[in-house]
Amino acid sequence: MIVVENLTKEFKSFKKYPGFKGTVKGLFTREVVGKKAVDDISFRIGEGEIVGYIGSNGAGKSTTIKMMTGILVPTSGRCVVNGIIPYEKRMENAQQIGAVFGQRTQLWWDLPLTETFSILKEIYNVSDKDFKNRMDFLDQVLNLSEFINNTVRTLSLGQRMRADLGAALLHNPKVLYLDEPTIGLDVVVKENIRLAIKEINKEYKTTVVLTTHDLGDIEELCNRIIIIDAGKKVYDGGLKNIRDTHGYMRIIDIDVKNADQIKDIDFNARFNLLTEDLKVNINGNSISVNFNRNRISASEIASLVMENATVRDMSIKDTDINQIVKKIYKNGVN
């Protein structure tokens, strides 16, 4: 479906010198400097996949997406989307892709939403029958009928995002690019958007490329993520694999009736573990243990606590995916 091979994009600009002397020097010296926003990236995405494409600000995510949508031409390498090179056949490519950008809208601001969809129907040459079927489905998953007759400028942020998603899917695209689709939305609306994306993917096998800083979106929607940093791909694989490799630390929180006897136990000596693999914090009757699940199990820790105190409540948490990604940005992937 999507093939990216050795994709590189370099932007060139004139070097700027500091201070007043630098400004004067710049009038007479035009030194060209290059910066690789995307540096020799390769990956393949199959039909029907939902892939998270993530990275810090300035990592090269948006530049990659712009080359995949045909907006930018790569400096070298190639990109093929459903058999089409996007930047060579922009019109054909536009017919098979949809895009939602959280900070921008493709809707006509002063028109009722229903007229916007009618205009898009003509732009994409959607037949009357397909238009009706598509609108029925989109209303079912996005509840567009609640505000379909309202002008776009009167819509709330959540309504506008649902409308933008509907507009991007009106022509039943093969590939859907989502850039921060849930940014600024409350929890309920976020969940509705995620459910809609899942349903659309299931119904039409739409390939989805999701760029977001909200890792809740990634965990909820994606089985595979591609991480890019400083223009280079640093990870491409499943969430489970990245958790196993980089998210091996877990936290078990135990609430006991009386922690006095627990305070005298040296957990590290008992399990023969260093503090980097097992760290215990006791606050009142609350015990929090941060542990390496590859070295010790939660049941071993819980058993030791229950031997010495009455347990009232217990919970186990995995390492947050956000912390895992930060670790990868800092250290890379081995």
Solvent accessible surface area in square Angstrom, and as a share of the most:
residue,aa,sasa,rsa
1,M,54,0.24
2,I,0,0.00
3,V,24,0.14
4,V,1,0.01
5,E,51,0.23
6,N,84,0.43
7,L,0,0.00
8,T,12,0.07
9,K,29,0.12
10,E,51,0.23
11,F,89,0.37
12,K,148,0.63
13,S,66,0.43
14,F,98,0.41
15,K,88,0.37
16,K,184,0.78
17,Y,41,0.15
18,P,123,0.77
19,G,57,0.55
20,F,163,0.68
21,K,173,0.73
22,G,6,0.06
23,T,83,0.48
24,V,57,0.33
25,K,100,0.43
26,G,16,0.15
27,L,128,0.64
28,F,167,0.69
29,T,50,0.29
30,R,146,0.53
31,E,78,0.35
32,V,85,0.49
33,V,59,0.34
34,G,45,0.44
35,K,142,0.60
36,K,101,0.43
37,A,17,0.13
38,V,0,0.00
39,D,28,0.14
40,D,80,0.41
41,I,1,0.01
42,S,41,0.27
43,F,13,0.05
44,R,152,0.55
45,I,3,0.02
46,G,31,0.30
47,E,112,0.50
48,G,23,0.22
49,E,56,0.25
50,I,24,0.12
51,V,0,0.00
52,G,0,0.00
53,Y,2,0.01
54,I,3,0.01
55,G,3,0.02
56,S,43,0.27
57,N,129,0.66
58,G,78,0.75
59,A,3,0.02
60,G,8,0.08
61,K,16,0.07
62,S,60,0.39
63,T,19,0.11
64,T,0,0.00
65,I,13,0.06
66,K,83,0.35
67,M,0,0.00
68,M,1,0.00
69,T,17,0.10
70,G,2,0.02
71,I,102,0.52
72,L,42,0.21
73,V,76,0.44
74,P,15,0.09
75,T,77,0.45
76,S,57,0.37
77,G,38,0.36
78,R,106,0.39
79,C,0,0.00
80,V,22,0.13
81,V,0,0.00
82,N,62,0.32
83,G,69,0.66
84,I,29,0.14
85,I,51,0.26
86,P,0,0.00
87,Y,28,0.11
88,E,118,0.53
89,K,106,0.45
90,R,120,0.44
91,M,157,0.70
92,E,93,0.42
93,N,1,0.00
94,A,41,0.32
95,Q,76,0.34
96,Q,18,0.08
97,I,17,0.09
98,G,4,0.04
99,A,26,0.20
100,V,3,0.02
101,F,53,0.22
102,G,4,0.04
103,Q,129,0.57
104,R,139,0.51
105,T,49,0.29
106,Q,65,0.29
107,L,12,0.06
108,W,97,0.34
109,W,131,0.46
110,D,96,0.50
111,L,52,0.26
112,P,33,0.21
113,L,0,0.00
114,T,53,0.31
115,E,79,0.36
116,T,0,0.00
117,F,1,0.01
118,S,51,0.33
119,I,60,0.31
120,L,9,0.04
121,K,29,0.12
122,E,117,0.53
123,I,94,0.48
124,Y,42,0.16
125,N,127,0.65
126,V,17,0.10
127,S,58,0.37
128,D,106,0.55
129,K,154,0.65
130,D,61,0.32
131,F,39,0.16
132,K,131,0.56
133,N,77,0.40
134,R,27,0.10
135,M,33,0.15
136,D,78,0.40
137,F,23,0.09
138,L,1,0.01
139,D,47,0.24
140,Q,134,0.59
141,V,28,0.16
142,L,5,0.02
143,N,73,0.38
144,L,1,0.01
145,S,73,0.47
146,E,118,0.53
147,F,2,0.01
148,I,31,0.16
149,N,113,0.58
150,N,63,0.32
151,T,33,0.19
152,V,1,0.00
153,R,136,0.49
154,T,84,0.49
155,L,20,0.10
156,S,62,0.40
157,L,73,0.36
158,G,9,0.09
159,Q,47,0.21
160,R,28,0.10
161,M,2,0.01
162,R,29,0.11
163,A,0,0.00
164,D,2,0.01
165,L,4,0.02
166,G,0,0.00
167,A,1,0.00
168,A,3,0.02
169,L,7,0.04
170,L,0,0.00
171,H,21,0.09
172,N,55,0.28
173,P,3,0.02
174,K,105,0.45
175,V,0,0.00
176,L,1,0.00
177,Y,3,0.01
178,L,1,0.01
179,D,31,0.16
180,E,24,0.11
181,P,3,0.02
182,T,2,0.01
183,I,65,0.33
184,G,65,0.62
185,L,16,0.08
186,D,88,0.46
187,V,124,0.72
188,V,106,0.61
189,V,27,0.16
190,K,42,0.18
191,E,61,0.28
192,N,67,0.35
193,I,3,0.01
194,R,30,0.11
195,L,94,0.47
196,A,1,0.01
197,I,2,0.01
198,K,74,0.32
199,E,63,0.28
200,I,2,0.01
201,N,25,0.13
202,K,160,0.68
203,E,99,0.44
204,Y,76,0.29
205,K,133,0.57
206,T,3,0.01
207,T,0,0.00
208,V,0,0.00
209,V,1,0.01
210,L,0,0.00
211,T,5,0.03
212,T,3,0.02
213,H,99,0.44
214,D,36,0.19
215,L,20,0.10
216,G,29,0.28
217,D,0,0.00
218,I,0,0.00
219,E,76,0.34
220,E,65,0.29
221,L,14,0.07
222,C,4,0.02
223,N,132,0.68
224,R,44,0.16
225,I,0,0.00
226,I,1,0.00
227,I,0,0.00
228,I,0,0.00
229,D,38,0.19
230,A,81,0.63
231,G,1,0.01
232,K,106,0.45
233,K,79,0.33
234,V,41,0.24
235,Y,17,0.06
236,D,52,0.27
237,G,17,0.17
238,G,26,0.25
239,L,24,0.12
240,K,153,0.65
241,N,78,0.40
242,I,0,0.00
243,R,52,0.19
244,D,62,0.32
245,T,68,0.39
246,H,18,0.08
247,G,2,0.01
248,Y,61,0.23
249,M,44,0.20
250,R,61,0.22
251,I,61,0.31
252,I,1,0.00
253,D,44,0.23
254,I,3,0.01
255,D,45,0.23
256,V,0,0.00
257,K,132,0.56
258,N,83,0.43
259,A,1,0.00
260,D,86,0.45
261,Q,121,0.54
262,I,0,0.00
263,K,114,0.48
264,D,127,0.66
265,I,27,0.14
266,D,87,0.45
267,F,7,0.03
268,N,34,0.18
269,A,72,0.55
270,R,139,0.51
271,F,49,0.20
272,N,137,0.70
273,L,25,0.12
274,L,126,0.63
275,T,100,0.58
276,E,127,0.57
277,D,9,0.05
278,L,0,0.00
279,K,132,0.56
280,V,42,0.24
281,N,94,0.48
282,I,52,0.26
283,N,113,0.58
284,G,50,0.48
285,N,60,0.31
286,S,59,0.38
287,I,1,0.01
288,S,38,0.24
289,V,0,0.00
290,N,58,0.30
291,F,1,0.00
292,N,12,0.06
293,R,70,0.25
294,N,103,0.53
295,R,153,0.56
296,I,9,0.04
297,S,47,0.30
298,A,14,0.11
299,S,75,0.48
300,E,81,0.36
301,I,0,0.00
302,A,7,0.05
303,S,51,0.33
304,L,9,0.04
305,V,0,0.00
306,M,105,0.47
307,E,131,0.59
308,N,45,0.23
309,A,18,0.14
310,T,85,0.49
311,V,41,0.23
312,R,139,0.51
313,D,93,0.48
314,M,68,0.31
315,S,56,0.36
316,I,74,0.37
317,K,107,0.45
318,D,68,0.35
319,T,32,0.19
320,D,78,0.41
321,I,1,0.01
322,N,60,0.31
323,Q,97,0.43
324,I,1,0.01
325,V,6,0.04
326,K,109,0.46
327,K,69,0.29
328,I,1,0.01
329,Y,59,0.22
330,K,171,0.73
331,N,98,0.50
332,G,22,0.22
333,V,52,0.30
334,N,177,0.91
